[in-house]
Amino acid sequence: MTERKKKIIITAVVIALGITFVAVGISRGENREVLRKAVNICMECIGIG
């Protein structure tokens, strides 16, 4: 196996893991929690909250 093929396989595995983790997080509703925390942090920086 050439070095180039190894890099392609590793890249594909990492991308697949990333997609899997994002899908699991969305299915658990984590995206709403992240958005809520981001809004709170933003409001604190602006000085509104």
PDB file of N, CA, C, O and CB in Angstrom:
ATOM      1  N   MET A   1       0.845  -1.178   0.000  1.00  0.00           N
ATOM      2  CA  MET A   1       0.000   0.000   0.000  1.00  0.00           C
ATOM      3  C   MET A   1       0.892   1.245   0.000  1.00  0.00           C
ATOM      4  O   MET A   1       1.828   1.357   0.791  1.00  0.00           O
ATOM      5  CB  MET A   1      -0.962  -0.004   1.225  1.00  0.00           C
ATOM      6  N   THR A   2       0.586   2.152  -0.886  1.00  0.00           N
ATOM      7  CA  THR A   2       1.407   3.355  -0.987  1.00  0.00           C
ATOM      8  C   THR A   2       1.045   4.358   0.095  1.00  0.00           C
ATOM      9  O   THR A   2      -0.009   4.273   0.725  1.00  0.00           O
ATOM     10  CB  THR A   2       1.252   3.992  -2.364  1.00  0.00           C
ATOM     11  N   GLU A   3       1.935   5.297   0.290  1.00  0.00           N
ATOM     12  CA  GLU A   3       1.720   6.346   1.299  1.00  0.00           C
ATOM     13  C   GLU A   3       0.478   7.178   0.969  1.00  0.00           C
ATOM     14  O   GLU A   3      -0.261   7.586   1.865  1.00  0.00           O
ATOM     15  CB  GLU A   3       2.962   7.266   1.396  1.00  0.00           C
ATOM     16  N   ARG A   4       0.260   7.419  -0.298  1.00  0.00           N
ATOM     17  CA  ARG A   4      -0.895   8.223  -0.727  1.00  0.00           C
ATOM     18  C   ARG A   4      -2.213   7.511  -0.396  1.00  0.00           C
ATOM     19  O   ARG A   4      -3.166   8.145   0.055  1.00  0.00           O
ATOM     20  CB  ARG A   4      -0.816   8.514  -2.247  1.00  0.00           C
ATOM     21  N   LYS A   5      -2.261   6.206  -0.619  1.00  0.00           N
ATOM     22  CA  LYS A   5      -3.470   5.441  -0.318  1.00  0.00           C
ATOM     23  C   LYS A   5      -3.748   5.418   1.183  1.00  0.00           C
ATOM     24  O   LYS A   5      -4.901   5.487   1.609  1.00  0.00           O
ATOM     25  CB  LYS A   5      -3.341   4.011  -0.852  1.00  0.00           C
ATOM     26  N   LYS A   6      -2.685   5.320   1.981  1.00  0.00           N
ATOM     27  CA  LYS A   6      -2.847   5.337   3.431  1.00  0.00           C
ATOM     28  C   LYS A   6      -3.455   6.661   3.888  1.00  0.00           C
ATOM     29  O   LYS A   6      -4.351   6.683   4.732  1.00  0.00           O
ATOM     30  CB  LYS A   6      -1.496   5.101   4.128  1.00  0.00           C
ATOM     31  N   LYS A   7      -2.961   7.763   3.324  1.00  0.00           N
ATOM     32  CA  LYS A   7      -3.485   9.076   3.693  1.00  0.00           C
ATOM     33  C   LYS A   7      -4.948   9.217   3.301  1.00  0.00           C
ATOM     34  O   LYS A   7      -5.740   9.795   4.046  1.00  0.00           O
ATOM     35  CB  LYS A   7      -2.662  10.180   3.037  1.00  0.00           C
ATOM     36  N   ILE A   8      -5.308   8.695   2.143  1.00  0.00           N
ATOM     37  CA  ILE A   8      -6.695   8.772   1.689  1.00  0.00           C
ATOM     38  C   ILE A   8      -7.602   7.961   2.617  1.00  0.00           C
ATOM     39  O   ILE A   8      -8.692   8.408   2.972  1.00  0.00           O
ATOM     40  CB  ILE A   8      -6.819   8.266   0.232  1.00  0.00           C
ATOM     41  N   ILE A   9      -7.148   6.769   3.006  1.00  0.00           N
ATOM     42  CA  ILE A   9      -7.946   5.928   3.895  1.00  0.00           C
ATOM     43  C   ILE A   9      -8.103   6.580   5.261  1.00  0.00           C
ATOM     44  O   ILE A   9      -9.200   6.593   5.820  1.00  0.00           O
ATOM     45  CB  ILE A   9      -7.307   4.545   4.042  1.00  0.00           C
ATOM     46  N   ILE A  10      -7.020   7.117   5.800  1.00  0.00           N
ATOM     47  CA  ILE A  10      -7.090   7.789   7.100  1.00  0.00           C
ATOM     48  C   ILE A  10      -8.017   8.993   7.030  1.00  0.00           C
ATOM     49  O   ILE A  10      -8.820   9.211   7.938  1.00  0.00           O
ATOM     50  CB  ILE A  10      -5.689   8.226   7.563  1.00  0.00           C
ATOM     51  N   THR A  11      -7.916   9.768   5.975  1.00  0.00           N
ATOM     52  CA  THR A  11      -8.790  10.927   5.796  1.00  0.00           C
ATOM     53  C   THR A  11     -10.253  10.503   5.729  1.00  0.00           C
ATOM     54  O   THR A  11     -11.108  11.133   6.351  1.00  0.00           O
ATOM     55  CB  THR A  11      -8.406  11.696   4.527  1.00  0.00           C
ATOM     56  N   ALA A  12     -10.545   9.454   4.987  1.00  0.00           N
ATOM     57  CA  ALA A  12     -11.919   8.971   4.855  1.00  0.00           C
ATOM     58  C   ALA A  12     -12.461   8.490   6.203  1.00  0.00           C
ATOM     59  O   ALA A  12     -13.619   8.744   6.535  1.00  0.00           O
ATOM     60  CB  ALA A  12     -11.990   7.836   3.819  1.00  0.00           C
ATOM     61  N   VAL A  13     -11.627   7.799   6.974  1.00  0.00           N
ATOM     62  CA  VAL A  13     -12.066   7.306   8.287  1.00  0.00           C
ATOM     63  C   VAL A  13     -12.349   8.472   9.230  1.00  0.00           C
ATOM     64  O   VAL A  13     -13.345   8.457   9.953  1.00  0.00           O
ATOM     65  CB  VAL A  13     -10.999   6.372   8.902  1.00  0.00           C
ATOM     66  N   VAL A  14     -11.488   9.468   9.226  1.00  0.00           N
ATOM     67  CA  VAL A  14     -11.678  10.630  10.105  1.00  0.00           C
ATOM     68  C   VAL A  14     -12.946  11.394   9.715  1.00  0.00           C
ATOM     69  O   VAL A  14     -13.702  11.821  10.588  1.00  0.00           O
ATOM     70  CB  VAL A  14     -10.445  11.570  10.041  1.00  0.00           C
ATOM     71  N   ILE A  15     -13.181  11.566   8.430  1.00  0.00           N
ATOM     72  CA  ILE A  15     -14.392  12.248   7.976  1.00  0.00           C
ATOM     73  C   ILE A  15     -15.636  11.443   8.368  1.00  0.00           C
ATOM     74  O   ILE A  15     -16.628  12.017   8.816  1.00  0.00           O
ATOM     75  CB  ILE A  15     -14.350  12.466   6.444  1.00  0.00           C
ATOM     76  N   ALA A  16     -15.586  10.129   8.203  1.00  0.00           N
ATOM     77  CA  ALA A  16     -16.719   9.283   8.570  1.00  0.00           C
ATOM     78  C   ALA A  16     -16.995   9.362  10.071  1.00  0.00           C
ATOM     79  O   ALA A  16     -18.153   9.425  10.484  1.00  0.00           O
ATOM     80  CB  ALA A  16     -16.457   7.828   8.156  1.00  0.00           C
ATOM     81  N   LEU A  17     -15.943   9.361  10.888  1.00  0.00           N
ATOM     82  CA  LEU A  17     -16.133   9.498  12.332  1.00  0.00           C
ATOM     83  C   LEU A  17     -16.738  10.857  12.684  1.00  0.00           C
ATOM     84  O   LEU A  17     -17.623  10.945  13.535  1.00  0.00           O
ATOM     85  CB  LEU A  17     -14.797   9.312  13.065  1.00  0.00           C
ATOM     86  N   GLY A  18     -16.267  11.900  12.038  1.00  0.00           N
ATOM     87  CA  GLY A  18     -16.815  13.231  12.283  1.00  0.00           C
ATOM     88  C   GLY A  18     -18.288  13.308  11.955  1.00  0.00           C
ATOM     89  O   GLY A  18     -19.072  13.858  12.728  1.00  0.00           O
ATOM     90  N   ILE A  19     -18.671  12.761  10.815  1.00  0.00           N
ATOM     91  CA  ILE A  19     -20.077  12.758  10.414  1.00  0.00           C
ATOM     92  C   ILE A  19     -20.909  11.949  11.403  1.00  0.00           C
ATOM     93  O   ILE A  19     -22.020  12.343  11.758  1.00  0.00           O
ATOM     94  CB  ILE A  19     -20.235  12.190   8.992  1.00  0.00           C
ATOM     95  N   THR A  20     -20.365  10.816  11.845  1.00  0.00           N
ATOM     96  CA  THR A  20     -21.077   9.975  12.814  1.00  0.00           C
ATOM     97  C   THR A  20     -21.295  10.722  14.124  1.00  0.00           C
ATOM     98  O   THR A  20     -22.397  10.702  14.672  1.00  0.00           O
ATOM     99  CB  THR A  20     -20.299   8.675  13.072  1.00  0.00           C
ATOM    100  N   PHE A  21     -20.251  11.382  14.631  1.00  0.00           N
ATOM    101  CA  PHE A  21     -20.380  12.108  15.889  1.00  0.00           C
ATOM    102  C   PHE A  21     -21.361  13.275  15.776  1.00  0.00           C
ATOM    103  O   PHE A  21     -22.122  13.535  16.708  1.00  0.00           O
ATOM    104  CB  PHE A  21     -19.019  12.616  16.339  1.00  0.00           C
ATOM    105  N   VAL A  22     -21.350  13.967  14.663  1.00  0.00           N
ATOM    106  CA  VAL A  22     -22.302  15.061  14.451  1.00  0.00           C
ATOM    107  C   VAL A  22     -23.730  14.512  14.423  1.00  0.00           C
ATOM    108  O   VAL A  22     -24.632  15.102  15.018  1.00  0.00           O
ATOM    109  CB  VAL A  22     -21.985  15.818  13.132  1.00  0.00           C
ATOM    110  N   ALA A  23     -23.936  13.402  13.744  1.00  0.00           N
ATOM    111  CA  ALA A  23     -25.269  12.803  13.671  1.00  0.00           C
ATOM    112  C   ALA A  23     -25.758  12.352  15.048  1.00  0.00           C
ATOM    113  O   ALA A  23     -26.926  12.541  15.386  1.00  0.00           O
ATOM    114  CB  ALA A  23     -25.262  11.616  12.706  1.00  0.00           C
ATOM    115  N   VAL A  24     -24.872  11.761  15.836  1.00  0.00           N
ATOM    116  CA  VAL A  24     -25.249  11.334  17.187  1.00  0.00           C
ATOM    117  C   VAL A  24     -25.601  12.550  18.041  1.00  0.00           C
ATOM    118  O   VAL A  24     -26.585  12.526  18.781  1.00  0.00           O
ATOM    119  CB  VAL A  24     -24.103  10.524  17.848  1.00  0.00           C
ATOM    120  N   GLY A  25     -24.813  13.597  17.942  1.00  0.00           N
ATOM    121  CA  GLY A  25     -25.098  14.809  18.710  1.00  0.00           C
ATOM    122  C   GLY A  25     -26.426  15.432  18.330  1.00  0.00           C
ATOM    123  O   GLY A  25     -27.176  15.865  19.205  1.00  0.00           O
ATOM    124  N   ILE A  26     -26.730  15.485  17.051  1.00  0.00           N
ATOM    125  CA  ILE A  26     -28.010  16.044  16.605  1.00  0.00           C
ATOM    126  C   ILE A  26     -29.162  15.173  17.083  1.00  0.00           C
ATOM    127  O   ILE A  26     -30.196  15.690  17.505  1.00  0.00           O
ATOM    128  CB  ILE A  26     -28.044  16.177  15.068  1.00  0.00           C
ATOM    129  N   SER A  27     -28.993  13.859  17.021  1.00  0.00           N
ATOM    130  CA  SER A  27     -30.076  12.966  17.453  1.00  0.00           C
ATOM    131  C   SER A  27     -30.346  13.080  18.951  1.00  0.00           C
ATOM    132  O   SER A  27     -31.454  12.802  19.409  1.00  0.00           O
ATOM    133  CB  SER A  27     -29.738  11.520  17.101  1.00  0.00           C
ATOM    134  N   ARG A  28     -29.331  13.489  19.713  1.00  0.00           N
ATOM    135  CA  ARG A  28     -29.503  13.671  21.159  1.00  0.00           C
ATOM    136  C   ARG A  28     -29.959  15.083  21.518  1.00  0.00           C
ATOM    137  O   ARG A  28     -30.192  15.371  22.692  1.00  0.00           O
ATOM    138  CB  ARG A  28     -28.201  13.360  21.880  1.00  0.00           C
ATOM    139  N   GLY A  29     -30.088  15.954  20.545  1.00  0.00           N
ATOM    140  CA  GLY A  29     -30.533  17.317  20.794  1.00  0.00           C
ATOM    141  C   GLY A  29     -29.432  18.235  21.292  1.00  0.00           C
ATOM    142  O   GLY A  29     -29.716  19.300  21.839  1.00  0.00           O
ATOM    143  N   GLU A  30     -28.193  17.844  21.114  1.00  0.00           N
ATOM    144  CA  GLU A  30     -27.078  18.648  21.599  1.00  0.00           C
ATOM    145  C   GLU A  30     -26.947  19.963  20.839  1.00  0.00           C
ATOM    146  O   GLU A  30     -26.422  20.937  21.379  1.00  0.00           O
ATOM    147  CB  GLU A  30     -25.787  17.863  21.493  1.00  0.00           C
ATOM    148  N   ASN A  31     -27.413  20.004  19.600  1.00  0.00           N
ATOM    149  CA  ASN A  31     -27.281  21.234  18.814  1.00  0.00           C
ATOM    150  C   ASN A  31     -28.061  22.377  19.462  1.00  0.00           C
ATOM    151  O   ASN A  31     -27.618  23.525  19.424  1.00  0.00           O
ATOM    152  CB  ASN A  31     -27.773  21.007  17.370  1.00  0.00           C
ATOM    153  N   ARG A  32     -29.205  22.078  20.051  1.00  0.00           N
ATOM    154  CA  ARG A  32     -29.980  23.133  20.740  1.00  0.00           C
ATOM    155  C   ARG A  32     -29.242  23.650  21.970  1.00  0.00           C
ATOM    156  O   ARG A  32     -29.245  24.849  22.252  1.00  0.00           O
ATOM    157  CB  ARG A  32     -31.367  22.601  21.153  1.00  0.00           C
ATOM    158  N   GLU A  33     -28.614  22.737  22.693  1.00  0.00           N
ATOM    159  CA  GLU A  33     -27.864  23.123  23.887  1.00  0.00           C
ATOM    160  C   GLU A  33     -26.663  23.993  23.518  1.00  0.00           C
ATOM    161  O   GLU A  33     -26.381  24.980  24.198  1.00  0.00           O
ATOM    162  CB  GLU A  33     -27.399  21.874  24.654  1.00  0.00           C
ATOM    163  N   VAL A  34     -25.963  23.638  22.457  1.00  0.00           N
ATOM    164  CA  VAL A  34     -24.815  24.430  22.003  1.00  0.00           C
ATOM    165  C   VAL A  34     -25.273  25.822  21.569  1.00  0.00           C
ATOM    166  O   VAL A  34     -24.619  26.814  21.890  1.00  0.00           O
ATOM    167  CB  VAL A  34     -24.083  23.716  20.836  1.00  0.00           C
ATOM    168  N   LEU A  35     -26.375  25.902  20.854  1.00  0.00           N
ATOM    169  CA  LEU A  35     -26.890  27.202  20.424  1.00  0.00           C
ATOM    170  C   LEU A  35     -27.289  28.053  21.624  1.00  0.00           C
ATOM    171  O   LEU A  35     -27.016  29.253  21.654  1.00  0.00           O
ATOM    172  CB  LEU A  35     -28.090  27.020  19.485  1.00  0.00           C
ATOM    173  N   ARG A  36     -27.936  27.436  22.615  1.00  0.00           N
ATOM    174  CA  ARG A  36     -28.346  28.173  23.815  1.00  0.00           C
ATOM    175  C   ARG A  36     -27.124  28.738  24.537  1.00  0.00           C
ATOM    176  O   ARG A  36     -27.128  29.897  24.953  1.00  0.00           O
ATOM    177  CB  ARG A  36     -29.155  27.260  24.767  1.00  0.00           C
ATOM    178  N   LYS A  37     -26.087  27.928  24.685  1.00  0.00           N
ATOM    179  CA  LYS A  37     -24.878  28.400  25.359  1.00  0.00           C
ATOM    180  C   LYS A  37     -24.190  29.500  24.558  1.00  0.00           C
ATOM    181  O   LYS A  37     -23.679  30.462  25.132  1.00  0.00           O
ATOM    182  CB  LYS A  37     -23.911  27.239  25.589  1.00  0.00           C
ATOM    183  N   ALA A  38     -24.176  29.361  23.244  1.00  0.00           N
ATOM    184  CA  ALA A  38     -23.549  30.383  22.398  1.00  0.00           C
ATOM    185  C   ALA A  38     -24.291  31.711  22.523  1.00  0.00           C
ATOM    186  O   ALA A  38     -23.663  32.768  22.587  1.00  0.00           O
ATOM    187  CB  ALA A  38     -23.522  29.924  20.922  1.00  0.00           C
ATOM    188  N   VAL A  39     -25.604  31.666  22.559  1.00  0.00           N
ATOM    189  CA  VAL A  39     -26.393  32.895  22.700  1.00  0.00           C
ATOM    190  C   VAL A  39     -26.106  33.532  24.052  1.00  0.00           C
ATOM    191  O   VAL A  39     -25.929  34.748  24.135  1.00  0.00           O
ATOM    192  CB  VAL A  39     -27.911  32.604  22.547  1.00  0.00           C
ATOM    193  N   ASN A  40     -26.058  32.728  25.115  1.00  0.00           N
ATOM    194  CA  ASN A  40     -25.777  33.277  26.452  1.00  0.00           C
ATOM    195  C   ASN A  40     -24.400  33.926  26.506  1.00  0.00           C
ATOM    196  O   ASN A  40     -24.249  35.014  27.062  1.00  0.00           O
ATOM    197  CB  ASN A  40     -25.874  32.174  27.517  1.00  0.00           C
ATOM    198  N   ILE A  41     -23.402  33.270  25.937  1.00  0.00           N
ATOM    199  CA  ILE A  41     -22.055  33.839  25.935  1.00  0.00           C
ATOM    200  C   ILE A  41     -22.038  35.142  25.135  1.00  0.00           C
ATOM    201  O   ILE A  41     -21.420  36.120  25.556  1.00  0.00           O
ATOM    202  CB  ILE A  41     -21.035  32.828  25.349  1.00  0.00           C
ATOM    203  N   CYS A  42     -22.705  35.160  23.997  1.00  0.00           N
ATOM    204  CA  CYS A  42     -22.730  36.347  23.161  1.00  0.00           C
ATOM    205  C   CYS A  42     -23.410  37.509  23.888  1.00  0.00           C
ATOM    206  O   CYS A  42     -22.937  38.644  23.844  1.00  0.00           O
ATOM    207  CB  CYS A  42     -23.446  36.050  21.840  1.00  0.00           C
ATOM    208  N   MET A  43     -24.516  37.209  24.549  1.00  0.00           N
ATOM    209  CA  MET A  43     -25.232  38.262  25.272  1.00  0.00           C
ATOM    210  C   MET A  43     -24.394  38.810  26.423  1.00  0.00           C
ATOM    211  O   MET A  43     -24.463  40.001  26.727  1.00  0.00           O
ATOM    212  CB  MET A  43     -26.567  37.731  25.802  1.00  0.00           C
ATOM    213  N   GLU A  44     -23.605  37.954  27.065  1.00  0.00           N
ATOM    214  CA  GLU A  44     -22.749  38.428  28.133  1.00  0.00           C
ATOM    215  C   GLU A  44     -21.629  39.319  27.610  1.00  0.00           C
ATOM    216  O   GLU A  44     -21.258  40.302  28.252  1.00  0.00           O
ATOM    217  CB  GLU A  44     -22.168  37.257  28.886  1.00  0.00           C
ATOM    218  N   CYS A  45     -21.092  38.971  26.439  1.00  0.00           N
ATOM    219  CA  CYS A  45     -20.013  39.780  25.859  1.00  0.00           C
ATOM    220  C   CYS A  45     -20.528  41.159  25.448  1.00  0.00           C
ATOM    221  O   CYS A  45     -19.846  42.167  25.633  1.00  0.00           O
ATOM    222  CB  CYS A  45     -19.395  39.061  24.642  1.00  0.00           C
ATOM    223  N   ILE A  46     -21.712  41.190  24.901  1.00  0.00           N
ATOM    224  CA  ILE A  46     -22.295  42.459  24.487  1.00  0.00           C
ATOM    225  C   ILE A  46     -22.710  43.278  25.705  1.00  0.00           C
ATOM    226  O   ILE A  46     -22.721  44.508  25.655  1.00  0.00           O
ATOM    227  CB  ILE A  46     -23.501  42.223  23.563  1.00  0.00           C
ATOM    228  N   GLY A  47     -23.049  42.602  26.795  1.00  0.00           N
ATOM    229  CA  GLY A  47     -23.437  43.280  28.018  1.00  0.00           C
ATOM    230  C   GLY A  47     -24.943  43.369  28.190  1.00  0.00           C
ATOM    231  O   GLY A  47     -25.420  44.111  29.049  1.00  0.00           O
ATOM    232  N   ILE A  48     -25.696  42.634  27.396  1.00  0.00           N
ATOM    233  CA  ILE A  48     -27.154  42.677  27.501  1.00  0.00           C
ATOM    234  C   ILE A  48     -27.617  41.757  28.629  1.00  0.00           C
ATOM    235  O   ILE A  48     -28.525  42.104  29.384  1.00  0.00           O
ATOM    236  CB  ILE A  48     -27.815  42.269  26.158  1.00  0.00           C
ATOM    237  N   GLY A  49     -26.991  40.581  28.741  1.00  0.00           N
ATOM    238  CA  GLY A  49     -27.480  39.552  29.660  1.00  0.00           C
ATOM    239  C   GLY A  49     -26.868  39.557  30.962  1.00  0.00           C
ATOM    240  O   GLY A  49     -27.209  38.732  31.809  1.00  0.00           O
TER     241      GLY A  49
END
